[in-house]
C-alpha cells in the first residue's frame, strides 16, 4: 500500500493518468464499445424542477461545468502566486511572461497563415496557443534531478500565464450572443462575492451558493460558463480573520479532485476519436497542419524566441545555472496542448465533425510529439 500511495502522490502520476484515459477513450471509440461510449456521453442529464431546468448532454456538463472547477483552481493559484508566491516580484516573472506571450502569438500566426482562406477553420486559431500544465509538468518530473529547480519553476510560471491568456481568449473570442438579463444577474453575483470578501467571510458554502448562481447566469448569458470559476477565485480571501491560510486551504482541498477526477474525465470524454473510418490523409489538411505545426513548432519557437529577445534586451534573465541548450528543451514541452487545446477546439468548432475529428487527432499527435521529443532531448542534452 505504501508503494501505491507513493506512486499516486508523485508529481508524474497526473500526467500518466491523462495518458491512460486518452488511450482508453481511443480504445473505446475504436472497438465494440464505440456505441456505448458515444451514447453514454451524449445522454441528456437534467437538473432542476418544474419550469426551471438545465438539460445538457453529459459531455457538456463536463466541458461547461466540471471544467469551471479546473479554472477555479487556476484562478486560486494565480491569485496566491501574485500576492504571496513566486509572481509577487515582477522582475522574477518577466521571462515566463515573455515566453508565454511568444507561445501564444507564434502558434496563432502559423495557424492563421495556413487557414486564412477558410472562415470556419479560422475559428480554431487559438487551439495551438494552449499548454497543458499537468501533462507538461508530469513529463518534466520523469527527468528527476536532471532538471534544475529554476527550470521547473519557469515551466510552472509560464503555464500559469499561458492559462491566464487562454482565459482572456475564451472571454473575448468564444462567447455567444449575450443576454442582458443574465449579465445583470452575473453582476449581482459578483457584487455579493465582493461583499463576502469585504467582510472576510470564510464559510465556503456561501461562496458555493453564489458561485452556482453565477455559473447558471453565465451559462445563460452567452459568456462561457467556465469563466465563473476564475471570477469566484478572485474573491476568495487569502486568510481567515485569525490570519490562518484560507485560499491555499481551499486550493489544497480542490486540487486532488481536479487532477485525479476532473481532468482525466475530461480527457476520457473528449479524446474518443473514431479512427476506423477516418481518412488519415486529412491529417495533412490545413486545419490539422495548422494545429500540429502551431503546437509542435510554433510553441517551442515562440517561447524560445521571445524569451531570448527579452534576455538580450535586458528585460529578463536566464534561470540560474541553466544554459540555452537545456532551456530550449523546456520550450519543446510547452507544445503539449492536450486538454486545454481540446477544450478550445470544442469551443471553436462546437464539436462539429466537418473535419472528421482530424482536428482532435492533430492535437493528440502534436502533444505526444512535444512530450516524447522534449523528454528525449532533455534526457540527452547536458
QUIFEN-V736654 format. One line per field, one symbol per residue. ss: DSSP state (H for helix, E for strand, - for the rest). psi: psi as a letter, one per 20 degrees, with the letter a starting at -180 (. if undefined). A space follows every 50 residues. Layout:
BEGIN
ss = ???
psi = ???
END
This chain:
BEGIN
ss = -HHHHHHH----HHHHHHHHHHHHHHHHH----HHHHHHHHH-EEEEEE- -EEEEEEHHHHHHHHHHHHHHHHHHHHHHHHHH------HHHHHHHHHHH HHHHHHHHHHHHHHH---HHHH----HHH---HHHHHHHHH--HHH--HH HHHHHHHHHHHHHHHHHHHHHHH------HHHHHHHHHHHHHHHHHHH-- ---HHHHHHHHHHHHHHHHHH-----HHHHHHHHH---E-----E-HHHH HHHHHHHHHHHHHHHHHHHH---------HHHHH-HHHHHHHHHHHHHHH HHHHHHHHHHHH-----------HHHHHHHHHH----HHHHHHHHHHHH- -------HHHHHHHHHHHHHHHHHHHHHHH--
psi = hhggggghiqihgggggggghghgghgghkaiiggggghgiipppppaqc inqooqqhhhhghhfhhhhghghggggggghhhibhjhohhijhghghgh ghiggghhggghhhjhiogghihjhigjiqpogggghgghhhicihpqhh hghggggghghghgghgggghhilqapqogghhghghgghghhgggggjl pkohhghgghhgggggghhihipphhihgggghhjpqgrrhjjqpgghgg ghhhghhghiggghggghhijnpoigjpoiiiijrggghhgghgghgggg ggggghgghhghjkirqqqqkprhghhhhhhghijngdghhhghghggjk kqkhjkjhghhhggghghgggghgggghhhq.
END
